[in-house]
Amino acid sequence: MKTLISLKAEDHAIVRTFCGCFSDMDHLEEELHAESRPLAKPAINIAETATAYRLELALPGYRKSDLQVSIENDTLIIQGRASCVPAQYEEVQRFYKREFAVESFARSFLLPEDVDKASACFEEGILFIHLTKGGVRRLPVEGPAYQETIIIN
């Protein structure tokens, strides 16, 4: 799996200004000529309500145990690993078309400053991430970086 892009604290405001919140950091990596990304890039919907942000990722073929959601500083990181090949594929000699990408992936998004709490659940092949709005988060200038693992229900 590829290495995720990591921004210095002083660069966050610049990226947020030019790319906006929920900028797909994978796109930024491509712009910076970083390592090429894997084929798997799950489709995502991102919506905003008065009190929260909602993200939905289409992940057919993945299990909850294959997924990990975390926040590092002001970046949301969603990772998936392909832990098994479905049994019905073992006898297949050739695919004529294969659009379900059950491969390891990593997606990262720059968060808005007002994200307070995060929760996630996985139902029927869709990963739902709920980010509650709150006050402006202050990231540590010095010392350990902020890290949080989101439990997927």
Solvent accessible surface area in square Angstrom, and as a share of the most:
residue,aa,sasa,rsa
1,M,136,0.61
2,K,18,0.08
3,T,109,0.63
4,L,36,0.18
5,I,39,0.20
6,S,102,0.65
7,L,34,0.17
8,K,133,0.57
9,A,61,0.47
10,E,120,0.54
11,D,46,0.24
12,H,13,0.06
13,A,67,0.52
14,I,99,0.50
15,V,16,0.09
16,R,40,0.15
17,T,105,0.61
18,F,165,0.69
19,C,65,0.39
20,G,27,0.26
21,C,59,0.35
22,F,30,0.12
23,S,16,0.10
24,D,31,0.16
25,M,2,0.01
26,D,1,0.01
27,H,99,0.44
28,L,28,0.14
29,E,8,0.04
30,E,84,0.38
31,E,102,0.46
32,L,106,0.53
33,H,165,0.74
34,A,47,0.36
35,E,109,0.49
36,S,98,0.63
37,R,52,0.19
38,P,43,0.27
39,L,159,0.79
40,A,2,0.01
41,K,90,0.38
42,P,15,0.10
43,A,72,0.56
44,I,41,0.21
45,N,96,0.49
46,I,67,0.34
47,A,56,0.44
48,E,112,0.50
49,T,48,0.28
50,A,98,0.76
51,T,96,0.56
52,A,2,0.01
53,Y,18,0.07
54,R,122,0.45
55,L,1,0.00
56,E,63,0.28
57,L,0,0.00
58,A,47,0.37
59,L,1,0.00
60,P,54,0.34
61,G,50,0.48
62,Y,15,0.06
63,R,120,0.44
64,K,96,0.41
65,S,78,0.50
66,D,9,0.05
67,L,16,0.08
68,Q,88,0.39
69,V,0,0.00
70,S,12,0.08
71,I,5,0.02
72,E,70,0.32
73,N,39,0.20
74,D,5,0.03
75,T,18,0.11
76,L,0,0.00
77,I,11,0.06
78,I,0,0.00
79,Q,45,0.20
80,G,2,0.02
81,R,122,0.45
82,A,41,0.32
83,S,48,0.31
84,C,63,0.38
85,V,95,0.55
86,P,33,0.21
87,A,81,0.63
88,Q,117,0.52
89,Y,51,0.20
90,E,136,0.61
91,E,152,0.68
92,V,59,0.34
93,Q,184,0.82
94,R,165,0.60
95,F,79,0.33
96,Y,186,0.71
97,K,150,0.64
98,R,125,0.46
99,E,134,0.60
100,F,121,0.50
101,A,47,0.36
102,V,19,0.11
103,E,67,0.30
104,S,41,0.26
105,F,1,0.00
106,A,3,0.02
107,R,11,0.04
108,S,2,0.01
109,F,3,0.01
110,L,0,0.00
111,L,0,0.00
112,P,8,0.05
113,E,87,0.39
114,D,37,0.19
115,V,2,0.01
116,D,76,0.39
117,K,134,0.57
118,A,21,0.16
119,S,52,0.34
120,A,4,0.03
121,C,37,0.22
122,F,33,0.14
123,E,99,0.44
124,E,178,0.80
125,G,20,0.19
126,I,66,0.34
127,L,0,0.00
128,F,66,0.27
129,I,2,0.01
130,H,73,0.32
131,L,0,0.00
132,T,45,0.26
133,K,48,0.20
134,G,33,0.32
135,G,58,0.56
136,V,82,0.47
137,R,56,0.20
138,R,205,0.75
139,L,49,0.24
140,P,59,0.37
141,V,139,0.80
142,E,150,0.67
143,G,64,0.62
144,P,120,0.76
145,A,60,0.46
146,Y,83,0.32
147,Q,124,0.55
148,E,59,0.26
149,T,86,0.50
150,I,9,0.05
151,I,129,0.65
152,I,21,0.11
153,N,109,0.56
